[in-house]
Amino acid sequence: MDWASRIEIDPERLGGKPVVRGTRLSVALVVSMVADGWDERRIVAEYPSLTVEDVRACLRYAAAMLEDERRFPLPAG
């Protein structure tokens, strides 16, 4: 599954944060819930506008952003 079909970034929605398409639920919120121990079933039960595929897309999006992250060391001061 391609996360891009489920995640959108719109400057008019939540200040441009990535959200699940068609909702105001941010990727950060969903990833935080998973980090706090929520499983997919609980997230979907609490947020019926989401699907299991949406939750997985959020995790894939987060992984893709970390994969592309670049770090540059600062010179010792």
Backbone torsions as a table, in degrees:
resi	resn	phi	psi	omega
1	MET	NA	140.1	-179.4
2	ASP	-94.3	119.2	-178.7
3	TRP	-62.3	-28.7	-175.8
4	ALA	-61.9	-23.0	179.2
5	SER	-79.9	-11.8	-176.5
6	ARG	-118.5	-14.2	-178.0
7	ILE	-113.7	135.6	178.0
8	GLU	-133.9	152.8	175.7
9	ILE	-123.7	116.7	-177.4
10	ASP	-131.3	120.2	-178.9
11	PRO	-57.3	-20.1	-179.5
12	GLU	-87.0	-6.6	-177.1
13	ARG	-121.7	120.7	178.1
14	LEU	51.6	37.8	176.3
15	GLY	64.7	23.8	178.1
16	GLY	87.5	6.5	176.6
17	LYS	-70.0	148.6	176.8
18	PRO	-66.5	133.8	-179.1
19	VAL	-131.2	163.0	171.9
20	VAL	-70.7	128.1	-175.6
21	ARG	-49.3	130.9	176.8
22	GLY	82.0	5.5	179.9
23	THR	-130.6	178.2	170.6
24	ARG	-111.3	22.9	179.9
25	LEU	-93.3	118.0	-175.6
26	SER	-78.3	153.7	173.8
27	VAL	-58.9	-40.7	-179.4
28	ALA	-59.0	-40.9	178.5
29	LEU	-61.3	-47.6	-177.6
30	VAL	-65.0	-44.5	179.4
31	VAL	-63.5	-38.7	177.9
32	SER	-62.9	-40.3	178.3
33	MET	-62.3	-43.3	177.8
34	VAL	-62.4	-43.0	179.1
35	ALA	-62.0	-30.1	178.9
36	ASP	-84.1	4.0	174.3
37	GLY	99.9	2.0	177.7
38	TRP	-71.5	136.8	173.8
39	ASP	-94.4	171.7	-175.8
40	GLU	-57.4	-41.4	-177.9
41	ARG	-62.5	-41.6	179.9
42	ARG	-66.8	-42.0	179.3
43	ILE	-60.5	-46.7	-179.3
44	VAL	-65.9	-35.5	178.7
45	ALA	-67.6	-40.0	-179.0
46	GLU	-78.3	-28.1	-179.3
47	TYR	-127.2	81.5	-173.5
48	PRO	-62.4	-13.8	177.2
49	SER	-76.7	-10.1	179.0
50	LEU	-97.2	155.5	172.4
51	THR	-118.0	166.0	175.3
52	VAL	-57.8	-38.3	179.2
53	GLU	-63.8	-34.7	176.4
54	ASP	-64.3	-44.1	179.2
55	VAL	-60.5	-46.1	180.0
56	ARG	-64.9	-36.3	177.3
57	ALA	-63.6	-38.3	177.3
58	CYS	-61.4	-43.8	179.4
59	LEU	-66.7	-39.1	177.8
60	ARG	-66.3	-38.9	177.5
61	TYR	-61.5	-48.6	-179.7
62	ALA	-59.7	-43.1	178.9
63	ALA	-62.6	-41.5	179.6
64	ALA	-64.0	-39.4	179.6
65	MET	-66.8	-38.5	177.3
66	LEU	-69.3	-35.6	178.1
67	GLU	-61.5	-38.2	-177.7
68	ASP	-86.8	-6.5	-177.2
69	GLU	-64.4	136.9	177.5
70	ARG	-118.2	140.9	177.7
71	ARG	-121.7	140.1	178.7
72	PHE	-127.3	121.2	-178.9
73	PRO	-67.5	142.9	175.3
74	LEU	-87.1	144.5	178.5
75	PRO	-63.9	144.9	178.2
76	ALA	-63.6	137.0	-171.7
77	GLY	-107.2	NA	NA
